[in-house]
Amino acid sequence: MAADFVTRLERMGRTLTSANFGSQLNSAKCRGELRKLVEEYFEKVRPTLASLDEQSPLVLPVDSAMQQLLVETHKRGRTARYRALLNEAREGLIQVHAERLIPRVGPIPMDPIDGQISAALQETLPSAALSYRQAVEDLKGAARLSWRGPATDLRESMRELLDHLAPDAEVEAAHGFKREPETRGPTMKQKVRFILRQRSAQGAAMASVETATQAVEEALGQFVRSVYTRSSVSTHVATSREEVLRIKALVQVVLQELLGLHA
C-alpha cells in the first residue's frame, strides 16, 4: 500500500511540474485531487504504517506534510508549495518503508572515534551531537533507499559547531578578513582558519583541516548532483552509501581537530 501511494505522489508531483498551472494553483479540480490523496493517506495508508503503540518517529513528518497539504488545498496556494509538500511526504514514506524492511535487532555499538566525537559534541553543542549521532546510526544499516539525510546531518553537525565556535560577526571583525566572491558571510573554511588561529595552530595542522573542510563541501555537492544523474536506482543506493561514508571520514577529521580530539 505505502509503495503504491509513493508512486501516486510522484505522479501528482510530475503533473504539477509539467502542466502549465503558473505560480499559483488556481485549478479547483487539481486541488480536489490533492485533497483526495490526503484523505486516502489518512483513511487507508496511515493505518497500515504502524499502530500508535509501535509508531515510528519517521511517520510523524509524513503526517505533518499531508496535514499541511490539506490546508493548502483549501486555498489557491503556490504551486511550488504543493510540489514541496508532495516531495516531503514521498521521501518520508520511502524512509518508513525502508525502516520496515530492516530486521529488528539490538543497537550496534558506536566505534571509538564516533563515541569520542559524540561525547565531546554533547558537552559543547547538544544539537550538533544529535545530528552526528543520527548520521552514524543511519550509516549502520544498508537498507536505506535514500542517503541524503545522513549526508545532510553530517554537514550540519560540522556547520553548527563552526557557527558556535566562530560566530560570523567575530570572524568578519578579525584582522585581514575578506569575503570570498559570491558569498554573504564567512565560509566554513574561513571559520576553521579563524578558530585554529585563535588556538595558535599553524602549518600542516591548519592546512589539513582547511582541506578537509573544503573537501566536505565539494563531496556533498558531488553527492547531491549524483542523485539526479544516475539512471539505475540500485547503483545509486549502493554508491551513495560509499559517498556518504567518505563525507563522514572528512567530517571526522574536522570535528576531531575543532573539539581537541586526536586519533
C-alpha atoms as an extended CHARMM CRD file, in Angstrom:
* protein
*
       263  EXT
         1         1  MET       CA              0.0000000000        0.0000000000        0.0000000000  PROA      1               0.0000000000
         2         2  ALA       CA              2.7200000000        2.5080000000        1.0040000000  PROA      2               0.0000000000
         3         3  ALA       CA              4.8490000000        1.7550000000       -2.0770000000  PROA      3               0.0000000000
         4         4  ASP       CA              1.8650000000        2.2440000000       -4.4010000000  PROA      4               0.0000000000
         5         5  PHE       CA              0.9950000000        5.5020000000       -2.6740000000  PROA      5               0.0000000000
         6         6  VAL       CA              4.5740000000        6.7520000000       -3.1420000000  PROA      6               0.0000000000
         7         7  THR       CA              4.1510000000        6.2020000000       -6.8770000000  PROA      7               0.0000000000
         8         8  ARG       CA              0.9260000000        8.2070000000       -6.8590000000  PROA      8               0.0000000000
         9         9  LEU       CA              2.6030000000       11.0810000000       -5.0170000000  PROA      9               0.0000000000
        10        10  GLU       CA              5.3940000000       11.0620000000       -7.6020000000  PROA      10              0.0000000000
        11        11  ARG       CA              2.8490000000       11.0860000000      -10.4350000000  PROA      11              0.0000000000
        12        12  MET       CA              0.9840000000       14.0370000000       -8.9290000000  PROA      12              0.0000000000
        13        13  GLY       CA              4.2440000000       15.8940000000       -8.4370000000  PROA      13              0.0000000000
        14        14  ARG       CA              5.1110000000       15.3750000000      -12.1070000000  PROA      14              0.0000000000
        15        15  THR       CA              1.6680000000       16.6230000000      -13.0900000000  PROA      15              0.0000000000
        16        16  LEU       CA              2.1900000000       19.8570000000      -11.1660000000  PROA      16              0.0000000000
        17        17  THR       CA              5.6070000000       20.2460000000      -12.7690000000  PROA      17              0.0000000000
        18        18  SER       CA              4.6360000000       19.5090000000      -16.3700000000  PROA      18              0.0000000000
        19        19  ALA       CA              1.2470000000       21.2300000000      -16.5240000000  PROA      19              0.0000000000
        20        20  ASN       CA              1.0950000000       24.9730000000      -17.0930000000  PROA      20              0.0000000000
        21        21  PHE       CA             -0.5170000000       25.9210000000      -13.7810000000  PROA      21              0.0000000000
        22        22  GLY       CA              1.5010000000       29.0720000000      -13.2020000000  PROA      22              0.0000000000
        23        23  SER       CA              2.8890000000       30.2250000000       -9.8570000000  PROA      23              0.0000000000
        24        24  GLN       CA             -0.4780000000       29.7470000000       -8.1310000000  PROA      24              0.0000000000
        25        25  LEU       CA             -2.6290000000       26.6380000000       -8.3380000000  PROA      25              0.0000000000
        26        26  ASN       CA             -5.9600000000       28.0560000000       -9.4810000000  PROA      26              0.0000000000
        27        27  SER       CA             -7.3140000000       24.7200000000      -10.7170000000  PROA      27              0.0000000000
        28        28  ALA       CA            -10.1020000000       23.6300000000       -8.3660000000  PROA      28              0.0000000000
        29        29  LYS       CA            -10.0380000000       20.1850000000       -9.9950000000  PROA      29              0.0000000000
        30        30  CYS       CA             -6.3340000000       19.6910000000       -9.2470000000  PROA      30              0.0000000000
        31        31  ARG       CA             -6.7440000000       20.8950000000       -5.6590000000  PROA      31              0.0000000000
        32        32  GLY       CA             -9.6150000000       18.4230000000       -5.3070000000  PROA      32              0.0000000000
        33        33  GLU       CA             -7.3710000000       15.5830000000       -6.4820000000  PROA      33              0.0000000000
        34        34  LEU       CA             -4.7580000000       16.6200000000       -3.9330000000  PROA      34              0.0000000000
        35        35  ARG       CA             -7.4030000000       16.6540000000       -1.2190000000  PROA      35              0.0000000000
        36        36  LYS       CA             -8.4610000000       13.1100000000       -2.1720000000  PROA      36              0.0000000000
        37        37  LEU       CA             -4.8230000000       11.9920000000       -1.8870000000  PROA      37              0.0000000000
        38        38  VAL       CA             -4.6420000000       13.3680000000        1.6460000000  PROA      38              0.0000000000
        39        39  GLU       CA             -7.9160000000       11.7130000000        2.6210000000  PROA      39              0.0000000000
        40        40  GLU       CA             -6.7660000000        8.3850000000        1.1980000000  PROA      40              0.0000000000
        41        41  TYR       CA             -3.4920000000        8.6460000000        3.0940000000  PROA      41              0.0000000000
        42        42  PHE       CA             -5.1620000000        9.0870000000        6.4900000000  PROA      42              0.0000000000
        43        43  GLU       CA             -8.0180000000        6.6560000000        5.8230000000  PROA      43              0.0000000000
        44        44  LYS       CA             -6.1720000000        3.8000000000        4.0900000000  PROA      44              0.0000000000
        45        45  VAL       CA             -2.3790000000        4.1990000000        4.0670000000  PROA      45              0.0000000000
        46        46  ARG       CA             -1.7000000000        5.6330000000        7.5270000000  PROA      46              0.0000000000
        47        47  PRO       CA             -3.3440000000        2.7520000000        9.4430000000  PROA      47              0.0000000000
        48        48  THR       CA             -1.0360000000        0.2570000000        7.6900000000  PROA      48              0.0000000000
        49        49  LEU       CA              2.1860000000        2.0150000000        8.7320000000  PROA      49              0.0000000000
        50        50  ALA       CA              2.1160000000        1.4150000000       12.4760000000  PROA      50              0.0000000000
        51        51  SER       CA             -0.1670000000        1.2780000000       15.4600000000  PROA      51              0.0000000000
        52        52  LEU       CA              0.0070000000        4.1140000000       17.9780000000  PROA      52              0.0000000000
        53        53  ASP       CA              1.9440000000        1.8370000000       20.3420000000  PROA      53              0.0000000000
        54        54  GLU       CA              4.6740000000        0.9920000000       17.8510000000  PROA      54              0.0000000000
        55        55  GLN       CA              4.6500000000        4.2320000000       15.8670000000  PROA      55              0.0000000000
        56        56  SER       CA              7.9610000000        5.1190000000       14.2430000000  PROA      56              0.0000000000
        57        57  PRO       CA              9.1830000000        8.7250000000       14.5630000000  PROA      57              0.0000000000
        58        58  LEU       CA              9.6320000000        8.6160000000       10.7880000000  PROA      58              0.0000000000
        59        59  VAL       CA              5.8410000000        8.5740000000       10.3290000000  PROA      59              0.0000000000
        60        60  LEU       CA              5.2940000000       11.9210000000       12.0410000000  PROA      60              0.0000000000
        61        61  PRO       CA              6.9130000000       14.0990000000        9.3290000000  PROA      61              0.0000000000
        62        62  VAL       CA              4.7370000000       12.3730000000        6.7180000000  PROA      62              0.0000000000
        63        63  ASP       CA              1.6250000000       13.1070000000        8.7880000000  PROA      63              0.0000000000
        64        64  SER       CA              2.6850000000       16.7420000000        9.1080000000  PROA      64              0.0000000000
        65        65  ALA       CA              3.3350000000       17.1510000000        5.3700000000  PROA      65              0.0000000000
        66        66  MET       CA             -0.0270000000       15.6480000000        4.4850000000  PROA      66              0.0000000000
        67        67  GLN       CA             -1.8410000000       17.8150000000        7.0460000000  PROA      67              0.0000000000
        68        68  GLN       CA             -0.1910000000       20.9420000000        5.6190000000  PROA      68              0.0000000000
        69        69  LEU       CA             -1.0790000000       19.7940000000        2.1210000000  PROA      69              0.0000000000
        70        70  LEU       CA             -4.7310000000       19.5100000000        3.1470000000  PROA      70              0.0000000000
        71        71  VAL       CA             -4.6760000000       23.0850000000        4.4620000000  PROA      71              0.0000000000
        72        72  GLU       CA             -3.1670000000       24.3050000000        1.1860000000  PROA      72              0.0000000000
        73        73  THR       CA             -5.8930000000       22.6180000000       -0.8890000000  PROA      73              0.0000000000
        74        74  HSD       CA             -8.4970000000       24.9110000000        0.6630000000  PROA      74              0.0000000000
        75        75  LYS       CA             -6.9090000000       27.9800000000       -0.8990000000  PROA      75              0.0000000000
        76        76  ARG       CA             -5.1290000000       28.9570000000       -4.0800000000  PROA      76              0.0000000000
        77        77  GLY       CA             -1.6390000000       28.3430000000       -2.7940000000  PROA      77              0.0000000000
        78        78  ARG       CA              1.6770000000       28.4540000000       -4.5910000000  PROA      78              0.0000000000
        79        79  THR       CA              2.2320000000       25.5570000000       -6.9820000000  PROA      79              0.0000000000
        80        80  ALA       CA              5.8020000000       25.1970000000       -5.7050000000  PROA      80              0.0000000000
        81        81  ARG       CA              4.4470000000       24.7460000000       -2.1690000000  PROA      81              0.0000000000
        82        82  TYR       CA              2.2100000000       21.8510000000       -3.2510000000  PROA      82              0.0000000000
        83        83  ARG       CA              5.1470000000       20.1980000000       -5.0210000000  PROA      83              0.0000000000
        84        84  ALA       CA              7.3910000000       20.6260000000       -1.9880000000  PROA      84              0.0000000000
        85        85  LEU       CA              4.8490000000       19.0340000000        0.3710000000  PROA      85              0.0000000000
        86        86  LEU       CA              4.2590000000       16.1330000000       -2.0260000000  PROA      86              0.0000000000
        87        87  ASN       CA              8.0020000000       15.5370000000       -2.2230000000  PROA      87              0.0000000000
        88        88  GLU       CA              8.3750000000       15.7560000000        1.5500000000  PROA      88              0.0000000000
        89        89  ALA       CA              5.6330000000       13.1850000000        2.0710000000  PROA      89              0.0000000000
        90        90  ARG       CA              7.0660000000       10.9330000000       -0.6450000000  PROA      90              0.0000000000
        91        91  GLU       CA             10.5810000000       10.9260000000        0.8380000000  PROA      91              0.0000000000
        92        92  GLY       CA              9.1710000000       10.3340000000        4.3160000000  PROA      92              0.0000000000
        93        93  LEU       CA              7.1690000000        7.3250000000        3.1600000000  PROA      93              0.0000000000
        94        94  ILE       CA             10.2550000000        5.9010000000        1.4690000000  PROA      94              0.0000000000
        95        95  GLN       CA             12.1250000000        6.1440000000        4.7830000000  PROA      95              0.0000000000
        96        96  VAL       CA              9.2650000000        4.4620000000        6.6460000000  PROA      96              0.0000000000
        97        97  HSD       CA              9.1470000000        1.6700000000        4.0770000000  PROA      97              0.0000000000
        98        98  ALA       CA             12.9210000000        1.1790000000        4.2740000000  PROA      98              0.0000000000
        99        99  GLU       CA             12.8300000000        1.0130000000        8.0710000000  PROA      99              0.0000000000
       100       100  ARG       CA             10.2190000000       -1.7390000000        7.9670000000  PROA      100             0.0000000000
       101       101  LEU       CA             12.4840000000       -3.8290000000        5.7270000000  PROA      101             0.0000000000
       102       102  ILE       CA             15.3010000000       -3.7890000000        8.2820000000  PROA      102             0.0000000000
       103       103  PRO       CA             15.1650000000       -6.6460000000       10.8240000000  PROA      103             0.0000000000
       104       104  ARG       CA             14.6200000000       -5.5480000000       14.4250000000  PROA      104             0.0000000000
       105       105  VAL       CA             17.9830000000       -6.0380000000       16.1120000000  PROA      105             0.0000000000
       106       106  GLY       CA             19.6980000000       -4.5840000000       19.1230000000  PROA      106             0.0000000000
       107       107  PRO       CA             21.7040000000       -1.3560000000       18.8270000000  PROA      107             0.0000000000
       108       108  ILE       CA             25.1090000000       -1.6640000000       17.1780000000  PROA      108             0.0000000000
       109       109  PRO       CA             27.8650000000       -0.2040000000       19.3820000000  PROA      109             0.0000000000
       110       110  MET       CA             29.3830000000        3.0750000000       18.2220000000  PROA      110             0.0000000000
       111       111  ASP       CA             33.0400000000        2.8650000000       17.1880000000  PROA      111             0.0000000000
       112       112  PRO       CA             35.5930000000        4.6520000000       19.4600000000  PROA      112             0.0000000000
       113       113  ILE       CA             36.1450000000        7.7000000000       17.2300000000  PROA      113             0.0000000000
       114       114  ASP       CA             32.4240000000        8.3080000000       16.7790000000  PROA      114             0.0000000000
       115       115  GLY       CA             31.9290000000        7.8130000000       20.5040000000  PROA      115             0.0000000000
       116       116  GLN       CA             34.5760000000       10.4270000000       21.3610000000  PROA      116             0.0000000000
       117       117  ILE       CA             33.2000000000       12.9230000000       18.8590000000  PROA      117             0.0000000000
       118       118  SER       CA             29.6200000000       12.3650000000       20.0110000000  PROA      118             0.0000000000
       119       119  ALA       CA             30.5110000000       12.8090000000       23.6890000000  PROA      119             0.0000000000
       120       120  ALA       CA             32.5440000000       15.9610000000       23.0230000000  PROA      120             0.0000000000
       121       121  LEU       CA             29.7880000000       17.4370000000       20.8690000000  PROA      121             0.0000000000
       122       122  GLN       CA             27.2390000000       16.6670000000       23.5730000000  PROA      122             0.0000000000
       123       123  GLU       CA             29.2370000000       18.7550000000       26.0560000000  PROA      123             0.0000000000
       124       124  THR       CA             29.8450000000       21.5840000000       23.6000000000  PROA      124             0.0000000000
       125       125  LEU       CA             26.6960000000       21.7310000000       21.4490000000  PROA      125             0.0000000000
       126       126  PRO       CA             23.9790000000       19.0860000000       22.0160000000  PROA      126             0.0000000000
       127       127  SER       CA             22.0860000000       19.8880000000       18.8000000000  PROA      127             0.0000000000
       128       128  ALA       CA             25.2030000000       19.1300000000       16.7370000000  PROA      128             0.0000000000
       129       129  ALA       CA             25.6590000000       15.9040000000       18.7040000000  PROA      129             0.0000000000
       130       130  LEU       CA             22.1420000000       14.8040000000       17.7630000000  PROA      130             0.0000000000
       131       131  SER       CA             22.8120000000       15.4030000000       14.0530000000  PROA      131             0.0000000000
       132       132  TYR       CA             26.0930000000       13.4940000000       14.1970000000  PROA      132             0.0000000000
       133       133  ARG       CA             24.6430000000       10.5390000000       16.1260000000  PROA      133             0.0000000000
       134       134  GLN       CA             21.6830000000       10.3350000000       13.7380000000  PROA      134             0.0000000000
       135       135  ALA       CA             24.0420000000       10.1400000000       10.7570000000  PROA      135             0.0000000000
       136       136  VAL       CA             26.1340000000        7.4470000000       12.4640000000  PROA      136             0.0000000000
       137       137  GLU       CA             23.0400000000        5.3820000000       13.2720000000  PROA      137             0.0000000000
       138       138  ASP       CA             21.7120000000        5.7320000000        9.7270000000  PROA      138             0.0000000000
       139       139  LEU       CA             25.0240000000        4.5950000000        8.2370000000  PROA      139             0.0000000000
       140       140  LYS       CA             24.9960000000        1.3710000000       10.2740000000  PROA      140             0.0000000000
       141       141  GLY       CA             22.2610000000       -0.0620000000        8.0780000000  PROA      141             0.0000000000
       142       142  ALA       CA             22.3770000000       -0.7750000000        4.3720000000  PROA      142             0.0000000000
       143       143  ALA       CA             18.6570000000       -0.9060000000        3.5250000000  PROA      143             0.0000000000
       144       144  ARG       CA             18.0130000000        2.8150000000        3.1070000000  PROA      144             0.0000000000
       145       145  LEU       CA             16.5320000000        3.9530000000       -0.1880000000  PROA      145             0.0000000000
       146       146  SER       CA             17.9560000000        7.4770000000        0.1620000000  PROA      146             0.0000000000
       147       147  TRP       CA             21.1990000000        8.6450000000        1.8010000000  PROA      147             0.0000000000
       148       148  ARG       CA             20.6490000000       12.3900000000        1.6130000000  PROA      148             0.0000000000
       149       149  GLY       CA             19.5610000000       12.5160000000        5.2610000000  PROA      149             0.0000000000
       150       150  PRO       CA             22.8390000000       11.1750000000        6.7350000000  PROA      150             0.0000000000
       151       151  ALA       CA             24.8890000000       13.3670000000        4.3750000000  PROA      151             0.0000000000
       152       152  THR       CA             22.9880000000       16.4750000000        5.4650000000  PROA      152             0.0000000000
       153       153  ASP       CA             23.2010000000       15.5530000000        9.1600000000  PROA      153             0.0000000000
       154       154  LEU       CA             26.9810000000       15.1650000000        8.9220000000  PROA      154             0.0000000000
       155       155  ARG       CA             27.3870000000       18.5600000000        7.3040000000  PROA      155             0.0000000000
       156       156  GLU       CA             25.0010000000       20.1890000000        9.7730000000  PROA      156             0.0000000000
       157       157  SER       CA             26.8980000000       18.8370000000       12.7800000000  PROA      157             0.0000000000
       158       158  MET       CA             30.0590000000       20.4340000000       11.4140000000  PROA      158             0.0000000000
       159       159  ARG       CA             28.3730000000       23.6810000000       10.3810000000  PROA      159             0.0000000000
       160       160  GLU       CA             26.6300000000       24.1130000000       13.7410000000  PROA      160             0.0000000000
       161       161  LEU       CA             29.8940000000       23.6240000000       15.6200000000  PROA      161             0.0000000000
       162       162  LEU       CA             31.6950000000       26.1220000000       13.3720000000  PROA      162             0.0000000000
       163       163  ASP       CA             28.9220000000       28.6910000000       13.8770000000  PROA      163             0.0000000000
       164       164  HSD       CA             29.1160000000       28.1290000000       17.6250000000  PROA      164             0.0000000000
       165       165  LEU       CA             32.9020000000       28.4490000000       17.8760000000  PROA      165             0.0000000000
       166       166  ALA       CA             33.2470000000       31.1530000000       15.2080000000  PROA      166             0.0000000000
       167       167  PRO       CA             30.2230000000       33.4780000000       15.0040000000  PROA      167             0.0000000000
       168       168  ASP       CA             30.0050000000       35.4500000000       11.7620000000  PROA      168             0.0000000000
       169       169  ALA       CA             30.4820000000       38.8350000000       13.4610000000  PROA      169             0.0000000000
       170       170  GLU       CA             33.7010000000       37.7490000000       15.1860000000  PROA      170             0.0000000000
       171       171  VAL       CA             35.1630000000       36.2030000000       12.0520000000  PROA      171             0.0000000000
       172       172  GLU       CA             34.3690000000       39.2710000000        9.9430000000  PROA      172             0.0000000000
       173       173  ALA       CA             35.8980000000       41.5620000000       12.5750000000  PROA      173             0.0000000000
       174       174  ALA       CA             39.1860000000       39.6300000000       12.5660000000  PROA      174             0.0000000000
       175       175  HSD       CA             42.2260000000       41.3330000000       11.0600000000  PROA      175             0.0000000000
       176       176  GLY       CA             42.6750000000       40.5820000000        7.3680000000  PROA      176             0.0000000000
       177       177  PHE       CA             39.2380000000       39.0330000000        6.8330000000  PROA      177             0.0000000000
       178       178  LYS       CA             37.8730000000       39.3860000000        3.3230000000  PROA      178             0.0000000000
       179       179  ARG       CA             34.7210000000       37.7960000000        1.9910000000  PROA      179             0.0000000000
       180       180  GLU       CA             35.1780000000       35.2980000000       -0.7760000000  PROA      180             0.0000000000
       181       181  PRO       CA             33.4180000000       36.0840000000       -4.0860000000  PROA      181             0.0000000000
       182       182  GLU       CA             29.6750000000       35.3840000000       -4.2710000000  PROA      182             0.0000000000
       183       183  THR       CA             29.2950000000       34.7410000000       -0.5220000000  PROA      183             0.0000000000
       184       184  ARG       CA             27.1570000000       36.5140000000        2.0600000000  PROA      184             0.0000000000
       185       185  GLY       CA             29.3920000000       35.8090000000        5.0090000000  PROA      185             0.0000000000
       186       186  PRO       CA             32.3550000000       33.7300000000        6.1990000000  PROA      186             0.0000000000
       187       187  THR       CA             32.7220000000       30.3130000000        4.5880000000  PROA      187             0.0000000000
       188       188  MET       CA             33.2210000000       27.1870000000        6.6680000000  PROA      188             0.0000000000
       189       189  LYS       CA             36.8670000000       27.1290000000        5.6000000000  PROA      189             0.0000000000
       190       190  GLN       CA             37.3470000000       30.7180000000        6.8250000000  PROA      190             0.0000000000
       191       191  LYS       CA             35.7330000000       29.8100000000       10.1390000000  PROA      191             0.0000000000
       192       192  VAL       CA             38.1080000000       26.8810000000       10.5420000000  PROA      192             0.0000000000
       193       193  ARG       CA             41.0600000000       29.2040000000        9.9110000000  PROA      193             0.0000000000
       194       194  PHE       CA             39.7110000000       31.6900000000       12.4780000000  PROA      194             0.0000000000
       195       195  ILE       CA             39.3030000000       29.0010000000       15.1700000000  PROA      195             0.0000000000
       196       196  LEU       CA             42.7200000000       27.4690000000       14.6240000000  PROA      196             0.0000000000
       197       197  ARG       CA             44.4070000000       30.8600000000       14.6260000000  PROA      197             0.0000000000
       198       198  GLN       CA             42.7190000000       31.5950000000       17.9440000000  PROA      198             0.0000000000
       199       199  ARG       CA             44.3080000000       28.3980000000       19.2210000000  PROA      199             0.0000000000
       200       200  SER       CA             47.6460000000       29.2790000000       17.6070000000  PROA      200             0.0000000000
       201       201  ALA       CA             47.5540000000       26.2400000000       15.3610000000  PROA      201             0.0000000000
       202       202  GLN       CA             49.8080000000       26.6480000000       12.3570000000  PROA      202             0.0000000000
       203       203  GLY       CA             51.2910000000       24.9120000000        9.3630000000  PROA      203             0.0000000000
       204       204  ALA       CA             50.3180000000       21.3720000000        8.4990000000  PROA      204             0.0000000000
       205       205  ALA       CA             47.5610000000       21.0830000000       11.1040000000  PROA      205             0.0000000000
       206       206  MET       CA             45.6980000000       24.1340000000        9.8160000000  PROA      206             0.0000000000
       207       207  ALA       CA             46.1670000000       23.1840000000        6.1610000000  PROA      207             0.0000000000
       208       208  SER       CA             44.9410000000       19.6430000000        6.7860000000  PROA      208             0.0000000000
       209       209  VAL       CA             41.7070000000       20.7490000000        8.4770000000  PROA      209             0.0000000000
       210       210  GLU       CA             41.0320000000       23.5070000000        5.9340000000  PROA      210             0.0000000000
       211       211  THR       CA             41.4810000000       20.9990000000        3.1270000000  PROA      211             0.0000000000
       212       212  ALA       CA             39.1420000000       18.5110000000        4.7990000000  PROA      212             0.0000000000
       213       213  THR       CA             36.5130000000       21.2250000000        5.3230000000  PROA      213             0.0000000000
       214       214  GLN       CA             36.6000000000       22.2420000000        1.6790000000  PROA      214             0.0000000000
       215       215  ALA       CA             36.5150000000       18.5920000000        0.6480000000  PROA      215             0.0000000000
       216       216  VAL       CA             33.3050000000       18.0750000000        2.6650000000  PROA      216             0.0000000000
       217       217  GLU       CA             31.5910000000       20.8410000000        0.6960000000  PROA      217             0.0000000000
       218       218  GLU       CA             32.8410000000       19.5050000000       -2.6330000000  PROA      218             0.0000000000
       219       219  ALA       CA             31.9750000000       15.8860000000       -1.8050000000  PROA      219             0.0000000000
       220       220  LEU       CA             28.4890000000       16.8600000000       -0.6440000000  PROA      220             0.0000000000
       221       221  GLY       CA             27.9350000000       18.8700000000       -3.8230000000  PROA      221             0.0000000000
       222       222  GLN       CA             29.0250000000       15.9280000000       -5.9680000000  PROA      222             0.0000000000
       223       223  PHE       CA             26.7900000000       13.6130000000       -3.9530000000  PROA      223             0.0000000000
       224       224  VAL       CA             23.7090000000       15.8000000000       -4.4200000000  PROA      224             0.0000000000
       225       225  ARG       CA             24.3590000000       16.1100000000       -8.1560000000  PROA      225             0.0000000000
       226       226  SER       CA             24.7790000000       12.3390000000       -8.4600000000  PROA      226             0.0000000000
       227       227  VAL       CA             21.2750000000       11.8100000000       -7.0510000000  PROA      227             0.0000000000
       228       228  TYR       CA             19.8530000000       13.3890000000      -10.1910000000  PROA      228             0.0000000000
       229       229  THR       CA             22.2260000000       11.9150000000      -12.7650000000  PROA      229             0.0000000000
       230       230  ARG       CA             22.1850000000        8.1710000000      -12.0490000000  PROA      230             0.0000000000
       231       231  SER       CA             19.6950000000        6.1770000000      -14.0710000000  PROA      231             0.0000000000
       232       232  SER       CA             19.9770000000        2.9700000000      -12.0300000000  PROA      232             0.0000000000
       233       233  VAL       CA             18.3350000000        3.1400000000       -8.6130000000  PROA      233             0.0000000000
       234       234  SER       CA             20.2350000000        0.1020000000       -7.3140000000  PROA      234             0.0000000000
       235       235  THR       CA             23.5610000000        1.6150000000       -8.3450000000  PROA      235             0.0000000000
       236       236  HSD       CA             22.5160000000        4.9160000000       -6.8060000000  PROA      236             0.0000000000
       237       237  VAL       CA             21.7000000000        3.3840000000       -3.4160000000  PROA      237             0.0000000000
       238       238  ALA       CA             24.8990000000        1.3300000000       -3.1690000000  PROA      238             0.0000000000
       239       239  THR       CA             27.2130000000        4.0530000000       -4.4080000000  PROA      239             0.0000000000
       240       240  SER       CA             25.5590000000        6.7760000000       -2.3370000000  PROA      240             0.0000000000
       241       241  ARG       CA             26.3360000000        4.9590000000        0.9010000000  PROA      241             0.0000000000
       242       242  GLU       CA             30.0140000000        4.8340000000       -0.0490000000  PROA      242             0.0000000000
       243       243  GLU       CA             29.9600000000        8.5420000000       -0.8820000000  PROA      243             0.0000000000
       244       244  VAL       CA             28.3980000000        9.4150000000        2.4700000000  PROA      244             0.0000000000
       245       245  LEU       CA             30.9700000000        7.2560000000        4.2910000000  PROA      245             0.0000000000
       246       246  ARG       CA             33.6660000000        9.2910000000        2.5370000000  PROA      246             0.0000000000
       247       247  ILE       CA             31.9930000000       12.5190000000        3.6930000000  PROA      247             0.0000000000
       248       248  LYS       CA             31.8380000000       11.1030000000        7.2210000000  PROA      248             0.0000000000
       249       249  ALA       CA             35.5990000000       10.4080000000        7.2370000000  PROA      249             0.0000000000
       250       250  LEU       CA             36.2930000000       14.0140000000        6.2210000000  PROA      250             0.0000000000
       251       251  VAL       CA             33.8920000000       15.3940000000        8.8290000000  PROA      251             0.0000000000
       252       252  GLN       CA             35.6340000000       13.2910000000       11.4680000000  PROA      252             0.0000000000
       253       253  VAL       CA             38.9770000000       14.9440000000       10.6400000000  PROA      253             0.0000000000
       254       254  VAL       CA             37.4740000000       18.4130000000       11.0750000000  PROA      254             0.0000000000
       255       255  LEU       CA             35.4870000000       17.6590000000       14.2330000000  PROA      255             0.0000000000
       256       256  GLN       CA             38.3860000000       15.9150000000       15.9540000000  PROA      256             0.0000000000
       257       257  GLU       CA             40.5740000000       18.9910000000       15.4850000000  PROA      257             0.0000000000
       258       258  LEU       CA             37.8880000000       21.5010000000       16.4350000000  PROA      258             0.0000000000
       259       259  LEU       CA             36.9740000000       19.5230000000       19.5520000000  PROA      259             0.0000000000
       260       260  GLY       CA             40.5810000000       18.9620000000       20.6000000000  PROA      260             0.0000000000
       261       261  LEU       CA             40.4450000000       15.2280000000       19.9960000000  PROA      261             0.0000000000
       262       262  HSD       CA             43.2740000000       13.3770000000       18.3340000000  PROA      262             0.0000000000
       263       263  ALA       CA             43.2140000000        9.9230000000       16.7900000000  PROA      263             0.0000000000
